[in-house]
Each structure stands twice: as structure tokens, then as C-alpha cells.
Amino acid sequence: MISGAGLSGPAEVRRSPDGDLPAALRIRHLDVTFTNRRGEIPAVRGLDLDIAAGEVLALLGESGSGKSVTARAVMGLLDHPGVRVRADEVRVAGTDLNGLHPDRIRALRGETMALVFQDALSALNPVLSIGDQLGEVFRIHRGLSRRAARAEAAELLRLVGIPAPDRRVRDYPHQFSGGMRQRILIAMAVALGPRLLIADEPTTALDVTVQAQILELVDRLRAELGMGVLLITHDLGVAAEIADRVAVMYAGRIVETGTVTEVLDGPAHPYTAALLRSVPDLEQPGDLLRPIPGSPPNLLALPTGCAFHPRCDRATQRCPADRPERRPLAAPGRSAACHYAEETVDAAV
């Protein structure tokens, strides 16, 4: 682990009376609404989410389901006209973000929570060296000199497995491969030992070998730093590889939660089951893929009742008439927003 002003240890956090670290993330009833000329778009609706310290939770769903909007809401990056963010509670490592001044939330980024974007080339400044970009974290948050900050930047490159870090710290983003740029973004995110790391599609557009290396890196840093990780992905293989628990999102709502084994081996919600059927099965490579029929709903005109019912092969007359709330199932921590979730789980046993 890095010595000096870098990853010498995460920032001090308040512990509970029994000595446990607070949850990395706790969200209660988060709503995010965009307003444009066509009307109000409910991108996230009534979202509840919990991530324990040291836990990896994968947030799954199709594009447009609200995954990235959720991440940006937590990070305080939706403070724009035409965007309304409301929540009963958004707590990161014991700190409630509700009502905090934007400057205070800005100070928490990097120190307490960090976000890894999916497009590494766009996220890095092409006219600044990697050393300057990584070093800026230490200059702003730790008050280090440029020379000391560059030394810490080199140590970060070494931490994430980039060869010859003392030399490469002087290079520019275009001189690194896509996988190395993604490693640099991860290094920047974990520089100050945050309690929560949000990784938004960190393996998009990377080949399989580099994907595995990035996932291994995230998992190793989680173990070393005790971070909670919110892994946003639409790749079920990525979720199965690294996550402890899974939350499945559809049309702005979480429709199912559970451990990786519970959700991927015996889905309780028909949307989760449809996602699983739409990916290749290595054990039966000759089987035809079964895509989910129809298209994700128009958020300006959501279907009545269960938003998934127009695409669901299990829908009954009750589904368009009555929106199911997410409720606990038999296993601890498992839940689903489907009228027939219990029957589905019992049938899979």
C-alpha cells in the first residue's frame, strides 16, 4: 500500500457503538426527474439501496433504466436546471448528503466517495500529463507540492499495475492503451482511500483479458481499502465475477435484489429471468438466444401497473392494474417487485 500522503489509509470515519464501519451507501426513496419541453421524465423512482463496507453490489439493467443517473445523483453531479433530485436519505459512510452545501459535497468527492467513468479517453484531459492529472488530487485535497504530488501519482500507477510508473507518469492519455487508461481512472478514484467507489461500466469496450484484469484490480482494492463498491453494468458475466449482491433496475425502479447466486440461479422477477435468457449459455452453446420482446418503456408515458407487463410472458390481468411494490422474500436481504415472485422462487427450488 502507498506510503506518505496517498493511500496511507482511508479518511477517518465515525464507527458505530459496536465498532463496525458504517454502511458505504444507504439510499431511501430517491427520485430523479428531468424536465424538458415534452414534460417530466421520472428517471429514478423511489429507489432504496444499501451497500455495506467492503461489499460489491452490481446494479444491472438495460440502457436507460436509471443506473448512471443514480450514480450521478449520489455524487451530487445533477445540480442543473431542469433536474429535480429528492430523497428521504442519501448517506455515504455515515454522512448524510441531504441538505449539504454543494461545496461540502464537492469536498467529499475523492475523500469519501469516488466515481469511475466508463469512457476513459473522454474522462482524461488530453493536454495534461497523467502525473499532473493524478497529482491534482493530492494538491487540492492534501496541499502537496507539485513534486510531492507527482511522486504520489507514480505510486498510484504502481498500485494499479502500470509498468515503469516513474517514467510513464510523464506521458499523456493518448500514449496509453484503453485498459491502462481505465486503470488510471481507477487510480485517480482510489487515491484518497474513499469509503464508496462507484464504477460505471468500467469494462465497456475492453477486450476480455483486460476486462478480467480490471475486475481483479477493483476486487483487490476493495479488499485492501475496505471500500463499498457500486458496480454499474449490463454485463451479467461481470456481475457474476465480482459482486456479492445484485440489484436489478427497470424503468427507474429496482425490481429485484439478492445475492449473486440467488438472483442469477433463480431469478424472482420476470425481467431478471428475461435478461438471463438473452445471453449465451456456455454449457449449451447451440441454444438460440431469446431476446426480450418489445422495447424499454417511454418514461414520458410509463405503462400502468407494473412497467414490465407489456413485455412479460407471465403477465396477468392484475399486472397492468396494480403496480407491485418491492417486498422481502424468504431469504434474508432478498426482495422482488412482482405479484408472483414467491411462486416463481418456489417453482425454481
C-alpha positions in Angstrom: 0.0 0.0 0.0 1.2 3.5 -0.7 3.0 5.3 2.0 3.1 9.0 2.5 0.1 11.3 1.8 -1.6 8.9 -0.7 -3.2 5.6 0.3 -1.6 5.5 3.7 -5.1 4.8 4.9 -8.7 6.0 4.3 -10.0 9.1 5.9 -11.2 8.6 9.4 -14.9 7.7 9.6 -17.3 7.5 12.5 -17.9 4.0 13.8 -21.0 2.6 15.3 -21.0 1.9 19.1 -20.1 -1.8 18.4 -17.1 -0.7 16.4 -18.4 -1.6 12.9 -17.8 0.7 10.0 -21.0 2.5 8.8 -22.6 1.3 5.6 -20.7 2.6 2.5 -24.1 3.7 1.0 -27.6 4.0 2.2 -30.4 5.4 0.0 -34.0 5.8 0.9 -36.7 6.8 -1.6 -34.5 8.6 -4.2 -36.4 10.3 -7.0 -34.7 12.0 -10.0 -36.9 13.8 -12.5 -35.8 15.6 -15.7 -37.9 18.3 -17.2 -37.9 19.2 -20.9 -40.3 20.7 -23.4 -42.1 17.4 -23.7 -42.8 17.1 -20.0 -41.4 15.4 -16.8 -39.2 12.3 -17.2 -39.1 10.2 -14.0 -35.6 8.7 -14.5 -35.4 7.2 -11.0 -38.4 6.4 -8.8 -38.5 5.5 -5.2 -35.1 3.9 -5.1 -33.8 2.2 -1.9 -30.3 0.8 -1.9 -27.8 -0.4 0.8 -24.1 -1.3 0.4 -22.1 -2.5 3.4 -18.4 -1.6 3.9 -16.3 -3.9 1.8 -19.2 -5.2 -0.2 -19.6 -5.1 -4.0 -23.1 -4.6 -5.3 -23.8 -4.9 -9.0 -26.6 -2.7 -10.4 -27.9 -4.4 -13.5 -30.3 -3.3 -16.2 -30.7 -2.2 -19.8 -29.5 1.2 -21.1 -31.9 3.9 -19.9 -33.0 2.0 -16.8 -31.6 4.7 -14.5 -28.3 3.2 -13.3 -26.0 6.0 -14.3 -28.5 8.7 -13.2 -28.5 7.0 -9.7 -24.7 7.2 -9.6 -24.6 10.9 -10.5 -27.3 11.7 -8.0 -25.3 10.2 -5.2 -22.2 12.1 -6.3 -24.1 15.4 -6.5 -23.5 15.8 -10.2 -27.1 16.6 -11.2 -27.2 20.1 -9.8 -28.6 21.6 -13.0 -31.7 23.5 -14.1 -34.4 21.1 -15.2 -33.2 18.3 -12.9 -35.0 17.6 -9.6 -33.4 15.3 -7.1 -35.3 14.3 -3.9 -34.5 11.6 -1.3 -35.5 10.8 2.2 -31.9 9.8 2.9 -28.6 9.5 1.0 -25.9 8.6 3.4 -22.3 7.8 2.4 -20.1 6.3 5.1 -22.2 7.7 7.8 -22.5 11.2 6.3 -26.0 12.3 5.2 -25.7 14.2 2.0 -29.3 15.6 2.2 -29.1 19.4 2.6 -25.3 19.7 2.4 -23.9 22.7 0.6 -22.6 21.9 -2.9 -19.1 22.9 -1.7 -19.2 20.4 1.1 -20.4 17.6 -1.3 -17.6 18.6 -3.7 -15.1 18.2 -0.8 -16.4 14.7 -0.2 -15.7 13.6 -3.7 -12.4 11.7 -3.7 -12.2 11.8 0.1 -15.3 9.8 0.9 -16.8 8.8 -2.4 -15.4 8.4 -5.9 -16.7 7.7 -9.4 -15.0 5.8 -12.2 -16.5 6.8 -15.6 -16.8 4.3 -18.4 -15.1 6.3 -21.2 -11.5 6.7 -20.0 -10.3 8.6 -23.1 -13.1 11.2 -22.7 -12.7 11.4 -18.9 -9.0 12.2 -19.0 -7.7 15.6 -20.1 -5.7 15.1 -23.4 -3.4 18.1 -22.9 -2.2 17.3 -19.4 0.2 14.6 -18.4 -1.0 11.7 -16.3 1.2 12.9 -13.5 -0.4 16.3 -13.5 -3.9 14.8 -13.5 -3.3 12.3 -10.7 -1.2 14.8 -8.8 -4.0 17.4 -8.8 -6.0 15.1 -6.4 -3.1 15.4 -3.8 -2.5 19.2 -4.5 -6.2 20.1 -3.9 -7.1 17.7 -1.1 -3.7 17.3 0.7 -1.9 20.6 -0.2 1.2 18.8 -1.5 3.7 20.5 -3.7 3.8 19.6 -7.4 6.9 17.5 -6.9 5.4 15.5 -4.0 2.1 15.1 -5.8 3.9 13.7 -8.8 5.7 11.2 -6.6 2.4 10.1 -5.2 1.0 9.8 -8.7 3.8 7.4 -9.7 3.0 5.3 -6.6 -0.7 5.2 -7.7 0.4 3.9 -11.2 2.4 1.2 -9.5 -0.6 0.3 -7.3 -2.8 -0.3 -10.4 -0.1 -2.3 -12.2 1.2 0.1 -14.8 4.9 -0.8 -15.7 7.7 1.8 -15.2 5.5 4.2 -13.3 8.2 6.7 -12.6 8.7 7.2 -16.4 5.1 6.8 -17.5 3.8 9.4 -15.1 5.1 12.0 -17.6 3.1 10.5 -20.5 -0.2 11.8 -21.9 -3.5 9.8 -22.1 -3.1 9.0 -25.9 0.1 7.2 -25.1 -1.7 4.5 -23.0 -4.0 1.7 -24.2 -7.7 1.6 -23.3 -7.1 -0.8 -20.5 -4.3 1.3 -19.0 -6.4 4.5 -19.2 -9.1 2.7 -17.3 -6.6 1.7 -14.7 -5.5 5.3 -14.4 -9.1 6.4 -13.8 -9.4 3.8 -11.0 -6.1 5.0 -9.5 -7.5 8.6 -9.5 -10.7 7.4 -7.8 -9.0 5.4 -5.0 -6.1 7.9 -4.4 -7.5 9.2 -1.2 -9.0 5.9 0.1 -12.7 6.6 -0.3 -15.3 4.6 1.5 -17.5 4.2 -1.6 -16.4 3.6 -5.1 -18.9 3.8 -7.9 -17.7 2.1 -11.1 -19.9 3.0 -14.1 -19.4 0.3 -16.7 -15.6 0.1 -16.0 -15.0 -2.7 -18.6 -17.0 -1.3 -21.5 -15.2 -1.6 -24.9 -12.3 -3.5 -23.3 -11.3 -7.0 -24.6 -12.0 -10.0 -22.3 -8.4 -10.3 -21.0 -8.3 -6.6 -20.0 -11.8 -6.8 -18.5 -10.6 -9.6 -16.2 -7.6 -7.6 -15.1 -9.8 -4.5 -14.3 -12.2 -6.6 -12.3 -9.4 -8.2 -10.4 -7.9 -4.8 -9.7 -11.2 -3.4 -8.4 -11.7 -6.5 -6.2 -8.2 -6.3 -4.8 -8.5 -2.6 -3.9 -11.9 -3.3 -2.3 -10.3 -5.9 -0.1 -7.3 -3.7 0.8 -9.2 -0.5 1.4 -12.4 -1.8 2.8 -14.4 0.2 0.2 -18.0 -0.5 -0.7 -18.3 -0.7 -4.4 -21.4 0.1 -6.6 -20.7 -1.6 -9.9 -22.9 -0.4 -12.6 -23.1 -2.8 -15.5 -25.4 -4.5 -18.0 -23.0 -7.5 -18.3 -24.2 -10.4 -16.3 -20.8 -12.1 -16.5 -19.1 -9.1 -14.9 -21.7 -9.2 -12.1 -21.2 -12.9 -11.5 -17.4 -12.5 -11.4 -17.0 -9.8 -8.8 -20.3 -8.9 -7.0 -21.5 -10.1 -3.6 -25.1 -8.9 -4.2 -27.1 -7.8 -7.2 -29.8 -5.2 -7.7 -31.8 -5.3 -11.0 -33.2 -2.0 -12.3 -36.0 -1.4 -14.8 -37.7 1.8 -15.8 -36.2 3.8 -12.9 -37.1 1.3 -10.2 -35.2 -1.6 -8.5 -37.3 -4.7 -9.2 -35.1 -7.4 -7.6 -32.3 -7.8 -5.1 -30.4 -10.7 -3.6 -27.0 -12.4 -3.6 -25.4 -13.2 -6.9 -26.2 -16.9 -6.6 -29.9 -16.3 -5.6 -30.6 -13.8 -8.4 -28.6 -15.4 -11.3 -29.5 -19.0 -10.5 -33.2 -18.5 -9.5 -34.5 -15.1 -10.6 -37.7 -14.0 -8.8 -38.7 -11.2 -11.3 -39.6 -12.0 -14.9 -37.4 -9.1 -16.1 -34.3 -10.7 -14.5 -35.2 -14.1 -16.0 -35.6 -12.4 -19.4 -32.1 -10.8 -19.1 -30.6 -14.2 -18.3 -32.3 -15.8 -21.3 -31.0 -13.2 -23.6 -27.3 -14.0 -23.1 -25.4 -17.0 -24.4 -25.2 -20.2 -22.3 -21.7 -21.7 -22.4 -23.0 -25.0 -21.2 -25.4 -25.2 -24.1 -23.7 -23.2 -26.9 -26.2 -24.4 -29.6 -29.2 -22.9 -28.0 -30.8 -19.9 -29.7 -30.8 -16.6 -27.9 -34.2 -15.3 -26.7 -34.2 -11.5 -26.8 -36.6 -9.6 -24.6 -39.6 -8.7 -26.7 -40.5 -5.1 -27.3 -38.6 -2.1 -26.1 -37.9 -0.4 -22.8 -40.8 1.9 -21.9 -41.0 5.5 -22.7 -40.5 7.3 -19.4 -42.8 10.1 -20.6 -45.7 7.6 -20.8 -45.0 4.7 -18.5 -47.3 1.7 -18.6 -49.9 1.5 -15.8 -49.3 -1.0 -13.1 -46.0 -3.0 -13.5 -43.9 -1.2 -16.1 -42.6 -4.5 -17.4 -46.0 -6.1 -18.1 -46.2 -5.2 -21.9 -43.0 -7.3 -22.3 -43.7 -10.0 -19.7 -44.7 -13.6 -20.7 -46.2 -14.1 -17.2 -48.4 -11.0 -17.1 -52.0 -11.4 -15.9 -54.9 -9.0 -15.7 -53.6 -7.9 -12.3 -50.3 -6.6 -13.7 -51.4 -3.6 -15.7 -53.9 -2.7 -13.0 -51.8 -2.8 -9.8 -48.2 -1.8 -9.5 -46.3 -4.3 -7.3 -44.1 -2.9 -4.5 -40.8 -4.5 -3.8 -41.2 -6.7 -0.8 -39.0 -9.2 1.1 -38.8 -12.8 0.1 -37.9 -15.8 2.2 -34.1 -15.4 2.1 -32.6 -12.5 4.2 -31.9 -9.4 2.0 -33.8 -10.8 -1.0 -36.7 -8.9 -2.5 -38.7 -8.5 -5.7 -41.4 -6.2 -7.1 -43.6 -8.8 -8.8 -47.0 -10.1 -7.8 -45.9 -13.7 -8.4 -42.4 -13.6 -7.0 -42.9 -16.1 -4.3 -44.5 -18.6 -6.7 -41.6 -18.1 -9.1 -39.0 -18.7 -6.4 -40.8 -21.8 -5.0 -41.1 -23.2 -8.5 -37.3 -22.8 -9.0 -36.4 -24.7 -5.8 
